[in-house]
Amino acid sequence: MVSHKGFTLVELIVVIGIIGVLATLGIGSYTNVQMSARDAKRKADLGEIRKALLQYYSDNNKYPPAGACAYGANCYVYSTAGTSWIPALVPKYTDTLPVDPRNTANGPWTTGNLSYAYGNVSADGQAYDLTTQLENSNDKDRCELKNYRFYFDNRAWCTAFGGGYSNFIFELSPLTQ
């Protein structure tokens, strides 16, 4: 009787296939964990920026303008400008401002543009928008579920509610406090 030691080609193919499936599942889970971690950082960062904005408000009875923009102007400043992108806050209210973990493009309202935005400060300095875009499609704080609205006319932001912006927007403002 001849004894063969080793694996047959079929056994090797089955084992390689199983390893491939497990690797694919592992990489997918790892990617989701990374997206969730970046989204958690985004929310924490906007919370820190909000604290600095509240300190500014406490001293000045209004929120700072968005860079060189006048109060009431529909304009924004973006984290892609660096760590002092809201000039009125640095250095008195915070040493540096956080930037988005990816920080890929201005205007986080369009799907795939990952940055922070501050602006659209009301004419009386009592309202503002502080916005980012989330990556995780299951995040409970995304616009698709929260229905964020413009403070000045109550229109919906995101497409899920008839607006024109990404469903993955995350907003902090005096209205969302």
HUUR-V941328 format. One record per run of one state. SS is the DSSP state (2 for helix, 1 for strand, 0 for the rest). FROM is the first residue (numbers start at 0). TO is the last residue. If there is no record, write none. Layout:
ss->SS from->FROM to->TO
ss->SS from->FROM to->TO
//
This chain:
ss->0 from->0 to->7
ss->2 from->8 to->59
ss->0 from->60 to->74
ss->1 from->75 to->77
ss->2 from->78 to->80
ss->0 from->81 to->85
ss->2 from->86 to->88
ss->1 from->89 to->89
ss->0 from->90 to->92
ss->1 from->93 to->93
ss->0 from->94 to->115
ss->1 from->116 to->118
ss->0 from->119 to->127
ss->1 from->128 to->132
ss->0 from->133 to->141
ss->2 from->142 to->145
ss->0 from->146 to->147
ss->1 from->148 to->148
ss->0 from->149 to->154
ss->1 from->155 to->155
ss->0 from->156 to->156
ss->1 from->157 to->157
ss->2 from->158 to->160
ss->0 from->161 to->163
ss->1 from->164 to->164
ss->0 from->165 to->167
ss->1 from->168 to->171
ss->0 from->172 to->172
ss->2 from->173 to->175
ss->0 from->176 to->176
//
